[in-house]
Amino acid sequence: MSSLLLASGVQASSAASIDSLPVSGTVWAWFCGFVAALLLLDLFVFNKEAHKVTVQEALRQSVFFILCALGVGGWIWWHFGHLAAAPNPELAQAKALEYLTGYLVELSLSVDNLFVFALLFRYFKVPAEYQHRVLFWGIFGAIVMRAIMIFAGVALVNRFEWLIPVFGAFLLYSGWKMLRSNDEADEADIDNSPVMRWTRKLVPVAPGLHGQRLFVTVNGKRMATRLFLVLVMVEFTDVIFAVDSIPAILGITRDQFIVFSSNIMAILGLRSLYFVLADFMDRFKYLHYGLALVLLFIGGKMIVDGVWHLHLPTSISLLVVAGLIGGSIVVSLRATKNTPADEAIRHALDGGNDDLNLLGPDVPRTGHSAYALDDEPKA
């Protein structure tokens, strides 16, 4: 265990602020099996057939995934505090708090992904009924890539202590850059981006959409579809965002299981959260300021921890992060009260209709894109 709290409310830290959980291979297997079960449930039960996900449906699924995430935190507290071979209630409580803080940080930072998802779907003219399939496989790929990055990151910071303030400085830079941005989406020519040019060189792309399939056979030749291009961009976007989010969660804890579990549980709920927020993203006009302040706070925390070996209690970190995110949301909602976006929320929650714009109420359905809606071959 770490040393006792100092009178100032700061905690002296050693190589790691709090001991790591004694996680056995069985626990890892059970957790990975639980994640796999949630993925299968989402693919074969919640969204067995391609359809447009309604706001009400997405809300139910979001609540389900949030409850599952909170359940994992509760299980960490109960199992390692009471049922493990060597129960340690104090350690279990501290780790459950780290998990909750890490989950909140990851979920909050992941909201930025949703804005990019909306931009990609608009650019590639992806119908609402096919968006979930792209997000499902995008999240599946993100889980694999995040696992690699998390295990590598935890191993590095535990071996090289000097990386902690380096990561902290990087988060300070990212937070300052985000704070100065105006959060306006830059609809660049995605087709001419390096990622798209590289993908097209490696894989021939068939014209049209071809339903929800990622690959089709055209004249005896195996080709990728437009959805595959969107999936590539979704995966690339997640890697970019992970560069911020993983160092941020390492500023909360360096426990491998806590970092992995909180990160993965936050990612699992992104699909349903997207369909809840997609129509109403203009309501969150000040959210990116809250996210920027979270990055600045965690970056400063990591520098203080790495240079002066003073560790801020996790409970304080949780309160600060929750306050910054919650405050930015409240300010955003008050600033956009009684706007068209506000009316769109009421309309959707009252039942809505099939013509709701899943790209945001103030975002036109058409855009500067090489893709059209009226030339799609049937799936």
N, C-alpha and C positions, 0 to 999 in steps of 0.2 A: 504494500500500500504506500501511497505517497505520504509525505509528512503532513502534520496537522496544519490546519488553516492558520495563517498568520493574522494578527490583530487587524491588519489593514484590509483583510478580505482577500488577499492574494496568497497563492500556494506555491511553495518552492517546488520546482520540478527537477527530476533527474532525467535519465535517458528517455523515459516516458512518464507523463504526469501521473498516471494511474496504471496499476498492473493490468496486463491483458487477461481476458477471460480464458479459463482452461477448456477450450473448445475441442472436443474429441472428433474423430472422423465420423462417428455416428451422427453427431449434431450437424456437422457440415452436410452430410448426406440427407438428413431429414429436411434441412432448410432448402437445399437445392431441389429436393423432391416437391416441397411445398410450392416453390416458385414455378416449377414445371407444371404442377397441377393447376395453378392459377392461369398460366398461359394457355393450357388446353381448355380450361373452362371458358376463357374469353373467346378462343377461336371456334370451338365446337358447340358451345351452348349459348353464350351471349350474342355471338355474331356468326352463327352457322351459315346463314345466307347473306349475300351482298344486299345491303339495304342502307338507306339514309338513317343515320342514328339521330333520334330526336333528342331535344334538350332533356325531357323527362327521363328517357332511357339512360342518357349519359349521366344524369344526376344520380340515379339509382346505382349505376355501376361505380361512379366516383366514390359514393358513400361506402360501398362494399369494399373497394380497394383501400380506402383510408382506414376502415375498421380492421381490415386484415393487417395493415401496417402497424396500427396501434396494438393489435393483438400480439404481433411479434415482439414489440417492446415490453408488453406485459409478461410474455413468456420468458424473455431474457431475465426480467426481475424475479419471477417466480422460480424458474428452473435452477438458475445458478445461486439463488438465495436460499432455496429450500430442498430441491430434489437432486442436485448434483452430488457426485461422490464426495466432494469436499465443499459443502455449502458455505457461502460467504455472503450474508445478507447486505453488508455494507458495500462490498465490491459490486454486487448485483444491482443495488440501487443506483450506484454511480454510473454503471455501464448502461442501465436502462435510460438514465437521463442523457448520457452521451448519444445513445441511439436516437432518442426523440429530437435532440438538437440537430444531429446530423441529418435526420429525415427532413426536418423543417428547412434546413439550409438547402439541401439538394432539391427538394420540391419547389422551393421559391426560385432558385436559380434556373430550374428547368422550364419555368414559365416562359422565359425568353425564347426557348426552342419553339414554343407554340406559335409565336408571331412569325417565325421563319417558316414553319410548316404551312401556315396560311398563305404566305407569299409564294411558296413553291406550288401549292395546289392551284393558286390563281394563275401563275405563269404557265403551268403545264395543262391548265383547263381540266383538272381531274374532277369528275362528277362526285357528288357527296357520297353516293353509295359505294364507291371504290376507295374512299380515303382511309377507312379503317384497315383494310388489308395492307395498304402501304405502311401505315403506322404500326401495325402488329409486327411485320417483319423488320421494320426499322427498329422497334424496341427490342426485338429478339437479338438483332445484330449488336445493338447498343449494350445489352447485358454481357455479351461475350467480350466486346472490346473494353467495357468498363472493368470487367473482372481482371483482364490482363493488366490494365493501367493501374488498378487499385493494388493488386499484389506487388507489382513492380514499385509503385510509389511508396507503399508502407515499408517494403524491404529497404528502399533507398534511405528514407528519413530515419529509420531505426539504425542503419549502419553509419550514415553520415549526418551527424547532428547539425552541421553547418548548413544543410539544405533547408532547414526550417526557416531561418530568416530570409534566405533566398526566395523561397516560395512566398513568404510574407511580402517581400518587396514586389514580387510579380503581381500579387493580388492588389497591392496598393496602386500599382500602375493600371491594372484592369479596372479597378473601381473608379479611379480618377478619370480614365478615358470614358467609362460609361456615364459618369456624372456630368461630363461636359457634352455628351452627345445629346441630340434632340429627339432621339428614339424614333426617327422617321425611317421607314423601310426604304431601302434603296433598291428599286426594282431594276437591277442591272441586266445586261444581256446575258442571261444564265447560259444560253447555248454556247456562247463563246468563252465561257470560263474554262480555266485549265482542267478542272475535274471533268467537265462534260467533253472537252476535246479528247482527253485521255481515254475516257470511257468509250467514246465512239470509235476510236482507233482500235480498241481491243475487241469490242462487241458490235456487230452490225445491228442496226436498229430498224425495226419494221415501221412503216408509216401507220398512223392511226393509234387507237387506244387498245382494242382487242379485249374489252371487258376488264376483269380483274386479274388477268394472266400476266405474268412477268416475262414469259418467253412463248413464242409461237413458231410454227414451221411455215415458211412462205416459199413456195416453189421448191420444196425439198431442202431448204436451207434454214437452219435454226437461228432465230433472230430474237433480240430483246425487244420489249415493248416500251411504250412511253412510261408506264408505271415503274419499270425497272430503272429508268433514268431518274425518276422522282425518288425512288428508294436509295439510289446511290447518293443523291444530294442530301437526303435525310440522314444517312449514315455519316457522311462527311461533316454535316452540321453538328451532329452529336459529338464527334471527336473534338471539334473546335470548342464546343461548350464544356466538354469534360476537362479541357486544359485549365479552366477556371474552377469548376465545381469540385474536382478531386483534391487539388491543393486546399480549397476552402474547408472541406470536411476533415482533411488532415490537420487543420488548425484547431479542430474540435477534439479529435481523438486519433491515436495511432494504432488502436486495436484493430487488427485485420478483420475480424468477424464483424465488429460494429460498423466499420467503414463500408464493408461489402453489403451487409444486410440492409442498412439504412439507405444506401445508394440504390440498390436494386428495388427495394419496396417503393421508393419514390418514383423510379422510372416506370414500374408496372402500372401505375395509375395515370400516366401521362395521356394515354389514348383517350380514355373516357373524359379526362379533364379538358382535352382539346375540344371535344364536341360540346362540352358545357360552355366554354369560354369563347369559342370561335366566332359566334355572332356578336359578342359583346366586348371585343378586345379594345375598342376605342374608349370604353369606360375606365380602363386602367392606364390612363395617360401619364400618371406620375409613379407608376410601379417601378420603372427602371431606376428612379432616383433611390427608392428604398433598397433595391438590389445592389446598387452602387455603394450605398452606405454600409450594407452588410459585408461586401468585399473589403471595404476600407477598414471596417472594424476587425474582421478576422485577420486581415493582413497585418494590422498593427499589433494584434494579439500574438501572432506568430513571431514577429520581430522581438517583442518584449520577452516572450517565452524563450526564444532561441539565444538572444544576446544576454539578457539579465536573469534568465532562468526563473522567471516569475510566472506562475500559471494562474490565470483567472478561473475561478470556479465555474464549472459547466452550467450551474443553475443561473448564474449571472449572464453567461453567453446566451442561454436559451431566452431569457427575458429580453435581452437587447435585440436579438434577431427577430423574435416575435413582435416586439414593439416597433421596430423599423418597418417590417413587412406589413404588419397590421395598420400602422399609421399611414403608410403610403397608399394602401388600399382605401382606407377611410377618406383620405384627402381626395383621392381620384374619384370616388363615387360621389362625394359631395360636389366636386367641381363639375361633374357631368350630369348632375341631377336634372331631370326633365328635358334631357336632350333626346334626339332620335334614337340614340343607343339605349337610353333608359327605357324608352317606349318599347324597343325591340325585346328587351328582357321581359317586361311585363307580358307582352304578346306571346312570347315563346313559352313562358311558364303557365300561361292560361290555356295553352293548347297549341297555339301557333298555327302554321300552315306549311305546306310543302315548298313554299317559295322563299323561305327565309334564306338570306344570303350568308352562307357559312364562311365568308371572308371578312365579315365585319360590316355593320350597317352603313358606314361611310366609305366603304371600299367598293368601287364599281365591279360588276361581274365581268366586264371585259377589260383587257389590259393590253399592253404592248408585248405581245408574245407571238411566236411563230406558229402556235398551235390554235386550231379552231375547233369549235364544238360540233359543227354540222357536217364533218367529213369522216365520221368514225365508222369503220366497218363493224358489223355485228360480231359479238363475241362468239 
